[in-house]
Amino acid sequence: MPDPERVLREVTLYQELVRPRRGPQFEWRDGVWRLRFRRPDVDRMEYLIGFDGSFVPDPGNPLRAPGPFGDKSVVEWPEYRRPDWLDSIADAGPIEEIEIRCRRLVARVQVLIYATPEPPGVDAPLIVAHDGPEYAHYASLTRYLDVMSWQELIPPLRAALIQPVDRNETYSASAQYSAALVRELLPEIARRAPHSKRIGMGASLGALAMLHAHRRHSRSFDALLLQSGSFFRQRWDKIESGFERYRRITRFVGDVLRGEGAERPIPVAVTCGSAEENRRNNEAVVDALIQQGYPAWLSIVPDAHTWTCWRDSFDPHLPMLLEAVRE
């Protein structure tokens, strides 16, 4: 970063691959701020640059990754391959926005109902996604379904993209939310989007909440796609102990690891970034599910806790789950 007059007091890298997140700092020498940062175990890296404590995308790098908290700059190494399906000419399926009054949550829950371009029948499968609108916007989920349907790699289907309500509270192993999802949201979604088999999906806390709903209400889903689940354990995740519902999450994850609530094993695909702090707890959950009779598997993606990581790992796991529930 050129700064011949040293107008800036400090320049700092912000990244989510190693601790501390806000660091390391650049060094100023000969009119230039410089930093050598060892490449982590990833094929791409999202980051921000802090100029005297104000963090923004790198002005010298035009490559950006959008996200709910704003754009980040991206470094892509030669090994990274952007999914081919992003450039497909497939038609886009229709999307309808509905609102569901939910007594348990004391809220009106916004849901996008998507259908593949080839109209699905009343017995078509349904995908239910936590953080659904963000999945569509930042991870191109509906675009992926458009293309897979056009290529006949998945059957005609519908997807219910659920907007969260107080995400940190409801997605943190909340019994109230699980009951609201299964007793109120899913029945109303079924009325608007008739279906047969149901696949739940979510990322981070959304993945945790989906697994929690399945363990409390074993007939609610027929398969799950869990991406970078926030499966906090006190043994490995003390750094997350400041999260308001940390103990509730660790209690639930402990129950999962001990096999409590394993009444109906279903296919579960888990994806996680190679450089994530969540990696070990995702590996532990998958190992436990397999021991409990679940047809479960884990895929490690050379990325971090990002929407792009989750987008890039839709394939082949979502089609595999759809195939599994058809058998």
C-alpha positions in Angstrom: 0.0 0.0 0.0 1.8 3.2 -1.2 1.9 5.9 1.5 5.0 8.0 0.9 4.1 10.7 3.4 2.9 8.1 6.0 -0.5 9.7 6.3 -1.9 6.5 7.9 -1.0 5.5 11.4 -1.6 1.8 10.8 -2.8 -0.7 8.2 -4.2 -4.0 9.3 -5.4 -7.2 7.6 -8.8 -8.6 8.6 -9.4 -12.2 7.7 -11.3 -15.2 9.2 -8.8 -17.9 8.7 -6.4 -17.6 11.6 -6.4 -15.9 15.0 -6.4 -13.0 15.6 -9.0 -12.0 13.0 -7.9 -8.4 13.1 -4.3 -9.0 12.1 -1.5 -9.2 11.3 -0.5 -5.5 10.8 1.3 -4.2 7.8 4.8 -2.7 8.3 5.6 0.7 6.8 9.0 1.0 5.1 10.4 3.2 2.3 7.0 4.9 1.7 5.0 1.6 1.4 2.9 -0.5 3.8 3.8 -4.2 3.3 2.6 -7.5 4.7 3.6 -11.1 4.0 0.8 -13.5 5.0 1.4 -17.2 4.8 -1.3 -18.9 2.6 -3.7 -21.0 4.7 -5.1 -24.3 3.6 -7.5 -22.8 1.1 -7.9 -22.1 -2.6 -9.5 -18.7 -2.0 -9.4 -16.1 0.8 -11.8 -13.3 1.6 -10.5 -10.3 3.5 -10.7 -6.6 4.4 -8.0 -3.9 4.9 -8.1 -1.7 8.0 -7.0 1.9 7.5 -6.5 3.4 11.0 -9.2 1.0 12.3 -11.7 1.4 9.5 -12.1 -1.9 7.6 -13.0 -1.8 3.9 -12.4 -3.8 0.8 -8.9 -3.7 -0.7 -8.8 -0.6 -3.0 -6.1 -2.3 -5.1 -8.1 -5.5 -5.7 -11.2 -5.4 -7.9 -12.3 -9.0 -7.0 -15.2 -8.9 -4.6 -17.4 -11.4 -2.7 -20.8 -10.1 -1.6 -22.2 -10.9 1.8 -24.9 -9.7 4.3 -22.4 -7.5 6.0 -21.0 -6.0 2.8 -18.5 -6.9 0.1 -15.1 -8.4 0.9 -12.0 -8.6 -1.3 -11.0 -12.0 -2.5 -7.7 -13.7 -3.4 -8.2 -16.7 -5.7 -5.2 -19.0 -6.1 -4.8 -21.0 -9.4 -6.3 -24.1 -7.8 -9.7 -22.5 -7.3 -12.3 -23.4 -9.8 -15.6 -21.5 -10.0 -18.6 -23.8 -10.6 -19.5 -24.2 -14.2 -23.2 -24.1 -13.5 -23.0 -20.3 -12.7 -22.6 -19.6 -16.4 -25.5 -21.8 -17.6 -28.3 -20.4 -19.8 -31.0 -22.3 -17.9 -34.3 -20.4 -17.4 -35.2 -19.2 -14.0 -38.0 -20.8 -12.0 -40.8 -18.7 -10.5 -40.5 -17.4 -6.9 -43.5 -16.3 -4.8 -43.2 -14.4 -1.5 -45.5 -15.4 1.3 -45.9 -14.4 4.9 -46.8 -16.8 7.7 -48.2 -15.7 11.0 -46.4 -17.7 13.7 -47.9 -17.7 17.2 -44.9 -19.3 18.9 -42.5 -16.8 17.5 -44.9 -13.9 17.8 -43.8 -12.9 14.3 -44.8 -12.8 10.7 -42.2 -15.0 9.0 -41.3 -14.2 5.4 -40.8 -17.2 3.1 -39.9 -17.4 -0.6 -41.5 -20.3 -2.4 -39.4 -21.4 -5.4 -40.3 -23.9 -8.1 -38.1 -25.3 -10.9 -38.9 -24.1 -14.4 -40.4 -27.5 -15.2 -43.5 -27.4 -13.0 -43.3 -29.8 -10.1 -46.2 -32.1 -9.2 -48.0 -32.4 -5.9 -45.6 -35.3 -5.0 -42.4 -33.4 -5.8 -39.7 -33.1 -3.1 -39.4 -29.9 -1.1 -36.1 -28.2 0.0 -36.5 -26.2 3.2 -33.6 -23.7 3.7 -32.8 -21.7 6.8 -31.5 -18.2 5.9 -33.2 -19.0 2.6 -33.2 -15.5 1.0 -29.5 -15.1 1.8 -28.9 -18.6 0.3 -30.6 -17.4 -2.9 -28.8 -14.0 -3.0 -25.3 -14.8 -1.8 -25.0 -18.5 -2.8 -27.2 -18.6 -5.9 -29.2 -21.5 -4.5 -32.2 -21.0 -6.8 -29.9 -20.6 -9.8 -28.2 -23.9 -8.9 -31.6 -25.6 -8.8 -32.6 -24.0 -12.2 -29.5 -25.4 -13.8 -29.6 -28.9 -12.2 -33.3 -29.2 -13.2 -32.5 -28.1 -16.8 -29.7 -30.6 -17.0 -32.1 -33.3 -15.5 -29.8 -34.0 -12.6 -32.5 -33.3 -10.1 -36.3 -33.8 -10.4 -38.8 -30.9 -10.6 -39.1 -29.6 -7.1 -40.0 -26.7 -4.8 -38.0 -24.9 -2.2 -39.1 -22.9 0.8 -36.6 -20.2 1.6 -37.2 -19.1 5.2 -36.2 -15.7 6.4 -34.9 -15.9 10.0 -36.5 -14.3 13.0 -34.0 -13.2 15.6 -31.5 -15.6 14.1 -29.1 -15.9 17.1 -31.9 -16.8 19.4 -34.1 -19.0 17.2 -31.3 -20.9 15.4 -29.4 -21.7 18.6 -31.0 -25.1 19.5 -34.2 -23.4 20.5 -37.0 -25.9 21.4 -39.5 -23.0 20.8 -38.2 -22.5 17.3 -38.2 -26.2 16.5 -41.8 -26.4 17.5 -42.7 -23.3 15.5 -41.0 -24.7 12.5 -42.6 -28.1 12.6 -46.0 -27.2 14.0 -46.7 -23.9 12.3 -44.3 -23.1 9.4 -44.0 -26.4 7.7 -47.8 -27.1 7.7 -48.5 -23.7 6.1 -45.7 -24.2 3.6 -47.1 -27.6 2.7 -50.5 -26.0 2.0 -48.8 -23.5 -0.4 -46.2 -25.9 -1.8 -47.5 -29.5 -1.8 -44.8 -32.1 -1.7 -43.7 -35.6 -0.7 -40.2 -35.9 0.7 -38.6 -33.0 2.5 -34.9 -32.0 2.7 -33.7 -29.5 5.2 -30.6 -27.4 4.8 -28.8 -24.6 6.5 -25.4 -23.1 7.1 -23.7 -22.2 10.4 -26.3 -21.6 13.0 -29.0 -22.5 10.4 -27.4 -25.9 10.1 -27.5 -26.4 13.8 -31.1 -25.4 14.0 -32.0 -27.9 11.2 -30.3 -30.8 13.0 -32.0 -29.7 16.2 -35.4 -29.8 14.5 -34.7 -33.2 13.2 -33.6 -34.6 16.5 -36.6 -33.2 18.4 -39.1 -34.0 15.6 -37.8 -37.1 13.8 -40.5 -37.2 11.1 -40.1 -33.6 10.1 -37.3 -34.2 7.4 -36.2 -37.0 5.2 -32.6 -35.8 4.6 -30.4 -32.9 5.6 -27.7 -30.8 4.0 -25.7 -29.2 6.9 -23.0 -26.7 5.9 -20.4 -25.5 8.4 -22.7 -26.2 11.3 -22.1 -24.2 14.5 -21.8 -27.4 16.6 -20.1 -25.8 19.5 -18.4 -28.0 22.1 -16.9 -26.8 25.3 -13.8 -28.9 24.6 -12.9 -27.1 21.4 -14.9 -24.0 21.1 -14.3 -22.0 24.3 -13.5 -19.0 22.1 -17.2 -18.9 21.3 -18.3 -18.9 25.0 -19.3 -15.3 24.8 -22.2 -16.2 22.5 -25.4 -15.7 24.4 -26.7 -19.2 23.8 -23.4 -21.0 23.9 -24.3 -23.4 26.8 -27.7 -24.3 25.2 -25.8 -25.2 22.0 -23.1 -27.2 23.7 -25.7 -29.2 25.7 -27.5 -30.1 22.5 -24.3 -31.1 20.6 -23.3 -33.2 23.6 -26.7 -35.0 23.3 -26.1 -35.6 19.6 -22.6 -37.0 20.3 -24.0 -39.3 23.0 -26.7 -40.6 20.7 -29.7 -39.1 22.5 -32.6 -38.5 20.2 -31.3 -40.7 17.4 -34.8 -42.2 16.7 -34.9 -42.1 12.9 -31.6 -42.0 11.0 -31.8 -40.2 7.7 -29.3 -39.3 5.0 -27.2 -36.3 6.1 -24.5 -34.6 4.0 -22.2 -32.2 5.9 -19.8 -29.7 4.2 -17.2 -27.6 5.9 -14.3 -25.3 5.0 -10.8 -26.7 5.4 -9.7 -23.7 7.4 -12.7 -23.3 9.6 -12.6 -23.5 13.4 -15.9 -25.4 13.0 -14.1 -28.2 11.2 -13.4 -30.4 14.2 -16.9 -30.2 15.6 -18.4 -30.9 12.2 -16.1 -34.0 11.9 -17.2 -35.1 15.4 -20.9 -34.8 14.6 -20.6 -36.7 11.3 -18.6 -39.5 13.1 -21.4 -39.7 15.8 -24.2 -39.8 13.2 -22.5 -42.6 11.3 -22.1 -44.6 14.6 -25.8 -44.0 15.2 -26.8 -45.6 11.8 -27.2 -42.5 9.7 -26.1 -42.6 6.1 -24.0 -39.6 6.7 -20.9 -38.2 5.0 -18.5 -35.2 5.2 -17.0 -33.1 2.5 -14.1 -30.7 3.2 -13.9 -27.7 0.9 -10.7 -25.7 0.5 -12.3 -22.5 1.8 -13.5 -20.9 5.0 -16.8 -19.9 6.6 -18.2 -18.1 3.6 -21.3 -18.1 1.3 -19.0 -19.0 -1.6 -17.8 -22.1 0.3 -21.4 -23.2 0.8 -22.3 -22.4 -2.8 -19.4 -24.4 -4.2 -20.4 -27.4 -2.2 -24.0 -27.7 -3.3 -22.8 -30.1 -5.9 -22.8 -33.1 -5.8 -24.3 -33.4 -2.3 -27.8 -31.9 -2.9 -28.5 -34.1 -5.9 -27.2 -37.1 -3.9 -29.6 -36.4 -1.1 -32.5 -36.0 -3.6 -31.6 -39.3 -5.1 -31.3 -40.9 -1.6 -34.9 -39.9 -0.6 -36.3 -41.3 -3.9 -35.0 -44.8 -3.2 
